[in-house]
């Protein structure tokens, strides 16, 4: 709607006749983007950072469960190492010196292994034995079959390949508790995704309705300004012909000027509400957005129900997501207690190691250069004395478990109260909306009569302004009540998945209220200090009546409540 609307001579717009709200912002450029509530919900569901964070929690919880499951299975590891010795203390003992060549072929007399021969003379036998001792491999290979070159003493190249296996047999309940904790953590993460998805629906719907309401309040303020302009023209015309006093003209002009301030503030509130909606949907702030979903009391027509799962309105405490999360938190603490107690119990596991060790003469080994080694064992670990450390851990875990149980009971009680409060909010909003039926038409008729009486000199300017205030208030009350009912309906239909107290009592955007005082100045209002209870809305926060001392007062503003996160 153009901002020069107040210059036209038109009757106020009625909310029931509004089918489409097109509210471009002054700072916006480019082609307008039609945006229905259904489109907004679809965009938010795909781009919500809160939901993405919650889904990341599921990924982490799945990894935790994989880790916990793996502890039941055997753990097999391998290792490989290569060492090259440059200088060894065993080189001289092996018959070489610092510069000896350990890779050279043995002398001819070492070509055959040492074989004892008792028929030879003693001197010959001793000489052959001494010669065998000097041989690096062949000679000693005949001494009981032991080859010193395969023991690694002074070997230039050393290779080691190993495999180890560890299979837990009994851990005192630790592994089972860790698996239960992992399952509970995954369930909590999945519930968090459900809760965040529901919260996104509520936030987007509420922000969308707040933008509609802010635009509607701006329309009402502009319409009220147009009426004030018309009253000023009538007063000036009456003053020119001598039917009205100058005092009436001054009061009408002051009322018109105050109403202009209200329009400026209402426009700012509208802009902020749209900014919050765009921020929630990751839209450019300077992009023109046209809201195409009407602000009516039929929630099914807005498309919100398509994003609400069947049964989401279940108010049973045990079905509420916060209660189920508290139950999982208690299971996690129970697992922590079991882990703490398992530290005082024995841990039994089967271990096995298989290794290959080789000391080849050359750089590249062969299979014959390696010797095998295989061991199998049973390990039992049992703490004897720890100074009370295990006992302290058990007591600490039990304290956390008691807190989790208390929080669960507290959450269950809060869930019952929260469900009742949301149901009461829906009933109150519906009753408030029903009470406003026909009030807009009656207030419109009363204002028309007051205008005619004022033109004929029967009514005063104060009566005209009071009738205009009553009309504006009835329009704002109707729009406020519709918004409150829609928001309450969305929250109630998602009560099962929402956090406790989420969005409860959130006020809608308020327009600016300005009033001028009695002593001859006609009171006027540009908006209405309407809170969650629409029927109790009052102009300027003090009622639709002329003020006390002729000063102008502005009510507080809460633009776009619940829009941005």
Secondary structure, 3 states (H helix, E strand, C coil): CCHHHHHCCCCCCCHHHCCCECCCCCCCEEEEEEECHHHHHHHHHHHCHHHHHHHHHHHHHHHHHHHHHHCCCCEEEEEEEEEECCCCCCCCCCCCCCCCCCCCCCCHHHCCCCCCCCCCCHHHHHHHHHHHHHCCCHHHHCCCCCCHHHHCCCCCEEEEEEEEEEEEEECCCHHHHHHHHHHHHHHHHHHHHHHHHHHHHHHHHHHHHHHHHHHHHHHHHHHHHHHHHHHHHHHHHHHHHCCCCHHHHHHHHHHHHHHHHHHHHHHHHHHHHHHHHHHHHCCCCCEEEEECCCCCCCHHHHCHHHHCCCCCCCCCHHHCHHHHHHHHHHHHHHHHHHHHHHCCCCEEEEEEEEEEEECCCCCCCCHHHEEEEEEEEEEEECCCCCCCHHHHHHHHHHHHHHHHHHHHHHHHHHHHHHHHHHHHHHHHHHHHHHHCCCHHHHHHHHHHHHHHHHHCCCCCHHHHHHHHHHHHHHHHHHHHHHHHHHHHHHHHHCCCCCCCCCCCCCCCCCCCCEECECCCCCCCCCCCECCCCHHHCEHHHCCCCCECCCCCEECCCCCCCCCCC
